Amino acid sequence: MNEYTECPKCGNDSIKLSTNEAWGVDYSVKTGKCLKKTYLECTAWHYVCKCGWISESFTQ
């Protein structure tokens, strides 16, 4: 997932990685509480800089 190490627009090396992740969650119908949370996969991600630059989206 490390396509960028710095912002190509301003050179900032403190860019953020924003991800969309898939989770499987089981809830109790009676109480509404989360009983089990299972990580499934990272479906897409992109990089963001505070100067406003946003990379293209990457998928698996």
N, C-alpha and C positions, 0 to 999 in steps of 0.2 A: 504494500500500500504506500510506499514511500516514493511517489513519482516526483514530488517537489520538496526541496529542502529550504527554499526561500521564495519570496514573491518575485515573479518576473517583472512586475510593474514598478515596484519601489525598492526591492532588494531586502525587505524586512525578513529576518530569519525566524520570526516568532509567528508563523502562520498556524492556523487551526485546521484540524482534520474533522470534518463533519460527516457522520455516518448515518445510514439508515439500516437498522438491524431488525431481524425477525426473531420474535420470542413466542414461545408457547406458554400460555398461562392457564392454570386451573383455579377456578373460584368456587367457593362454597355457595350454593344457591340459598341456603338457609341464612347464613351470616353475611355473605358478600365479601368475605375475607379471601385474600390470595393464599391458596394452599401450596401451590408449586409453580415455579417459574423456570422455564428451560430455554437456554440460548439455542437458537436454531442456526442462524447464519448472518453474516454481514451482506446485505443485498446491494448496496450502492454507497459511494462516498465521493466527496469532493473537498477541495481545499479552499480556505477563506482567509483573507488578509484584512486588517483593520483599515487599509486604504480604500477598500471597496472591491478589490479584485476577487473574483470567484473562478476557480478552475472549471474545466469541463467535468461532467460526472463520469465516474468509473463504475463498472459493474463486474460481477464475477462471471 
